[in-house]
Amino acid sequence: MTTTSSSAIVKRSVIDRFFQLRENNTTIRNEFLGGLTTFLTMAYIIAVNPKMLSETGMAVEGVLFATCIASAVATLVMGLYANYPIALAPGMSLNAYFTYVVCLGMHVPWRSALGVIFFSGCLFLLLTVTGIREQIVNGIPDCLKHSTAGGIGMFIAFIGLRNAKIVVANPATFVGLGTFANHETQLACIGLAIMLVLMARKITGAILIGIVATTLLGIFRGMAAWPSGIFSLPHPSATFLQLDLRGALHLGLLEIIFIFLFVDLFDNIGTLVGVCEQGGFVENGKIPRVGRALVSDAIGSIFGALTGTSTVTSYIESAAGVAAGAKTGLSNLFVAVLFLLAAFCAPLASAIPGYATAPALVLVGALMTESMGRVRWPDFTEAIPAFVTLLATPLTFSIATGLSLGVISYTLVKIAAGKFRDVSLVIWILTALFILRYIYLAAG
């Protein structure tokens, strides 16, 4: 009895020392509750990501396995290496870009697109360990950072509205309002209403509950089928190690690699800053161990490409876990375990129809536009580039186009206003590259 008790004390002390629980004034129980809260608020990605990527021809079972495994690995790296309670998973903006722009819009095979993800992840890791990544962040003006996030949010929301058939094609006005006589549109609207009410009431897991409720309504109305089971052994072979590295290189997709790199760069930085500020982790205006934290999404993206999913990034939903008591990387261990267990639930994810996940896209997109409020709109030289980026991203259905036009307009208005010092070396280089890009496209 004494031996067992002593062993338990030793195990606790090891956990305590490694994660510095005492120094952070937390307990294993608090970390568990925080980790559980984080997982529930971001668990919708387990259903949404496979459904979205399956439109490229990828198998739902394979993507679900990749989503869970890549999320678990990246979350573990963040918890064990950086000791932060910030979970990671495939980014909602980046999976939309992967699916609708790269694969469906540019007709790039999904295997080659995974190769691009792999190369961008490797480049990300290189930029992180050399410290260049932080220099790039410092070189990009805030108005473009905030407007890029807002533009991506509108882009994702537009996709959600389209998938719900609330917005449809119209030959006279390009787009128009769909008909509410459509049963899928009706259920999507009900699902959106459920999520809105739950989020307004601050119910944990509101988006996930809304997806499940909408799916059940669809089943009862005969518009969807009951899942063939609850648990099943993972089937990773359809996407595992299916990336085409040679195809990615031969396609000359350097621009796509850059876009994945750029979007993940600021998405991850923004999330880290937001969660760390809420958790009180920021010291003297800086995030301790930020280099270690940035390594996690690079490794997650590389692992995700190998297993079969789009770029992995930090999730702002981690803030819910921090609010519930998570203060160290121990909570990430619990999140990772839950993701691993979810890898055995492929039948449930496969049974979720598109109209059930569409409202989630709309809400996630809406939440991403929060950053637009931080743009200095009274300043003309800041407002115009932000507006161009914000407008061009959803209307051209391209994050790359929105970003490039925003960078070019930023340089133009700053020069016109005589504010040459506001244009960093990074922006000068990007402006030149983007102008050459449009000259090349025009010549072609």
Residue pairs with C-beta under 8 A, 6 or more apart in sequence:
12 28
15 21
15 28
15 330
16 22
19 31
19 83
19 328
19 329
19 330
20 83
20 328
21 27
21 28
21 31
21 328
21 330
24 327
24 328
25 327
26 325
26 326
26 327
26 328
28 330
30 325
30 326
30 327
31 85
31 325
31 326
31 327
31 328
31 330
31 331
31 334
32 331
32 334
33 324
33 325
33 326
34 85
34 321
34 322
34 324
34 325
34 326
34 327
34 331
35 85
35 87
35 321
35 326
35 330
35 331
35 332
35 333
35 334
35 335
35 338
36 321
36 324
36 334
36 338
37 204
37 320
37 321
37 323
37 324
37 326
38 85
38 87
38 315
38 317
38 318
38 320
38 321
38 324
38 326
38 331
38 335
39 87
39 321
39 334
39 335
39 338
39 339
40 204
40 205
40 208
41 204
41 205
41 206
41 207
41 208
41 317
41 320
41 321
42 87
42 89
42 315
42 317
42 318
43 205
43 208
43 338
43 342
44 207
44 208
44 211
44 357
44 360
45 67
45 71
45 89
45 90
45 92
45 315
46 64
46 67
46 68
46 339
46 342
46 345
46 349
47 208
47 211
47 348
47 349
47 352
47 356
47 357
48 92
48 211
48 357
48 360
48 361
49 63
49 64
49 67
49 89
49 90
49 95
49 309
49 310
50 60
50 61
50 63
50 64
50 67
50 349
50 350
51 60
51 349
51 352
51 354
51 357
52 95
52 96
52 99
52 357
53 63
53 95
53 98
53 99
53 110
53 309
53 310
54 60
54 63
55 99
55 100
55 103
55 104
56 98
56 99
56 103
56 104
56 110
56 113
57 103
57 110
58 110
58 238
58 239
58 308
59 235
59 238
59 239
60 346
60 349
60 350
61 234
61 235
61 236
61 238
61 346
61 350
62 235
62 236
62 237
62 238
62 239
62 240
62 242
62 308
63 239
63 308
63 309
64 234
64 343
64 345
64 346
64 349
64 350
65 234
65 235
65 236
65 239
65 240
65 307
65 308
65 343
65 346
66 236
66 239
66 240
66 304
66 307
66 308
66 309
67 89
67 90
67 304
67 309
68 339
68 340
68 342
68 343
69 236
69 303
69 307
69 339
69 340
69 343
70 89
70 90
70 300
70 301
70 303
70 304
70 307
70 309
70 312
71 87
71 88
71 89
71 90
71 300
71 312
71 336
71 339
72 335
72 336
72 337
72 339
72 340
73 299
73 300
73 303
73 336
74 88
74 89
74 296
74 297
74 299
74 300
74 301
74 303
74 304
74 312
75 87
75 88
75 89
75 296
75 300
75 332
75 335
75 336
75 339
76 332
76 333
76 336
77 295
77 296
77 299
77 300
78 84
78 86
78 87
78 88
78 293
78 296
78 314
78 329
78 332
79 85
79 328
79 329
79 330
79 331
79 332
79 333
79 335
79 336
80 329
80 332
80 333
81 292
81 295
81 296
82 289
82 292
82 293
82 295
82 296
82 329
83 289
83 328
83 329
84 272
84 275
84 276
84 281
84 289
84 293
84 328
84 329
84 332
85 275
85 279
85 318
85 321
85 322
85 326
85 327
85 328
85 329
85 330
85 331
85 332
86 271
86 272
86 275
86 276
86 293
86 314
86 315
86 318
86 332
87 314
87 315
87 317
87 318
87 321
87 332
87 335
88 296
88 297
88 300
88 312
88 313
88 314
88 315
89 312
89 313
89 315
89 339
90 304
90 309
90 310
90 311
90 312
90 313
91 263
91 264
91 267
91 310
91 311
91 312
91 313
92 156
92 361
92 364
92 368
93 152
93 153
93 155
93 156
93 263
93 267
93 368
93 399
94 260
94 263
94 264
94 267
94 310
94 311
94 313
95 309
95 310
95 311
96 152
96 155
96 156
96 159
96 361
97 259
97 260
97 263
97 310
97 399
98 113
98 117
98 310
98 311
99 310
100 159
100 397
101 397
101 398
101 399
101 400
102 108
102 113
102 116
102 253
102 256
103 109
103 110
103 113
105 397
105 398
106 256
108 116
108 251
108 253
108 256
109 244
109 247
111 242
111 243
111 244
111 247
112 243
112 244
112 247
112 248
112 251
112 253
113 248
113 256
114 239
114 242
114 243
114 244
114 248
114 305
114 308
115 243
115 244
115 245
115 246
115 247
115 248
115 249
115 305
116 248
116 251
116 253
116 256
116 257
116 260
117 243
117 260
117 301
117 304
117 305
117 310
117 311
118 243
118 245
118 248
118 301
118 302
118 305
118 306
119 245
119 248
119 249
119 257
120 257
120 260
120 261
120 264
120 301
120 311
121 298
121 299
121 300
121 301
121 302
121 304
121 305
121 311
122 298
122 302
123 257
123 261
124 133
124 261
124 264
124 265
124 297
124 298
124 301
125 295
125 298
125 299
125 302
126 132
127 133
127 136
127 261
128 291
128 294
128 295
128 298
129 291
129 295
131 291
133 265
133 294
134 290
134 291
135 426
136 265
136 426
137 265
137 266
137 269
138 424
139 424
139 425
139 426
139 427
140 266
140 424
140 426
140 427
141 382
141 385
141 410
141 422
141 424
141 427
142 374
142 375
142 376
143 375
143 376
143 382
143 383
143 385
143 386
143 410
144 385
144 386
144 389
144 403
144 406
144 407
144 410
145 266
145 270
145 371
146 371
146 372
146 374
146 375
146 386
147 371
147 372
147 375
147 385
147 386
147 387
147 389
147 390
147 406
148 262
148 263
148 266
148 389
148 393
148 399
148 402
148 403
148 406
149 266
149 267
149 270
149 368
149 369
149 371
149 372
150 368
150 369
150 371
150 372
150 375
150 386
150 390
151 389
151 390
151 391
151 392
151 393
151 394
151 399
151 402
152 263
152 267
152 365
152 368
152 393
152 399
153 364
153 365
153 366
153 367
153 368
153 369
153 371
154 365
154 369
154 390
154 393
154 394
155 365
155 393
155 394
155 397
155 399
155 402
156 361
156 362
156 364
156 365
156 368
157 361
157 362
157 364
157 365
157 366
157 369
157 394
158 167
158 365
158 394
159 361
159 365
160 358
160 359
160 360
160 361
160 362
160 363
160 365
161 167
161 358
161 362
162 168
163 188
163 354
163 355
163 357
163 358
163 361
164 178
164 184
164 185
164 188
164 189
164 192
164 355
164 358
164 359
164 362
165 178
165 182
165 184
165 185
165 188
165 355
166 177
166 178
166 185
166 188
166 189
167 175
167 176
167 177
167 178
168 175
168 176
168 177
168 178
169 175
169 176
170 176
178 185
179 185
180 186
180 189
183 221
183 223
184 223
184 353
184 354
184 355
185 355
187 214
187 217
187 218
187 221
187 223
187 355
187 356
188 214
188 355
188 356
188 358
188 359
189 359
190 214
190 217
191 210
191 211
191 213
191 214
191 217
191 355
191 356
191 358
191 359
192 210
192 359
192 362
192 363
194 209
194 210
194 213
194 214
195 206
195 207
195 209
195 210
195 359
195 360
195 363
196 363
198 206
198 209
198 210
199 206
199 207
199 363
203 209
204 320
204 324
207 360
207 363
207 364
210 359
210 360
211 352
211 356
211 357
211 359
211 360
214 355
214 356
214 359
215 224
215 351
215 352
215 353
215 356
218 224
218 353
218 355
218 356
219 225
219 226
223 353
224 351
224 353
224 356
225 351
226 351
227 347
227 348
227 350
227 351
228 347
228 350
228 351
229 347
230 345
230 347
230 348
231 344
231 345
231 347
232 344
232 345
232 346
232 347
233 344
234 343
234 344
234 346
235 346
236 307
236 308
238 308
239 307
239 308
239 309
240 306
240 307
240 308
241 306
241 307
242 308
243 305
243 306
243 308
255 400
255 437
256 400
259 399
259 400
259 403
260 311
262 403
263 311
263 399
264 297
264 301
264 311
264 313
267 313
267 314
268 294
268 297
268 313
268 314
269 294
270 316
270 371
271 313
271 314
271 315
271 316
271 318
272 287
272 290
272 293
272 294
272 314
273 282
273 287
274 316
274 319
275 281
275 314
275 316
275 318
275 319
275 322
276 282
276 287
278 319
278 322
278 323
279 322
279 326
279 327
281 287
281 288
287 293
293 314
296 314
297 311
297 312
297 313
297 314
300 312
300 313
301 311
301 312
301 313
303 312
304 310
304 311
304 312
316 367
318 326
321 331
321 335
372 386
372 390
375 382
375 383
375 386
376 382
376 383
377 383
377 386
380 413
380 417
381 410
381 413
381 414
381 417
381 419
381 422
384 409
384 413
385 406
385 407
385 409
385 410
385 413
386 406
388 402
388 405
388 406
388 409
389 402
389 403
389 405
389 406
390 402
391 402
392 398
392 401
392 402
392 405
392 406
393 399
393 401
393 402
393 403
394 402
396 402
404 434
404 437
404 438
405 434
407 427
407 430
407 431
407 434
408 431
408 434
408 435
410 423
410 427
410 431
411 423
411 427
411 428
411 431
414 420
414 422
414 423
415 423
423 431
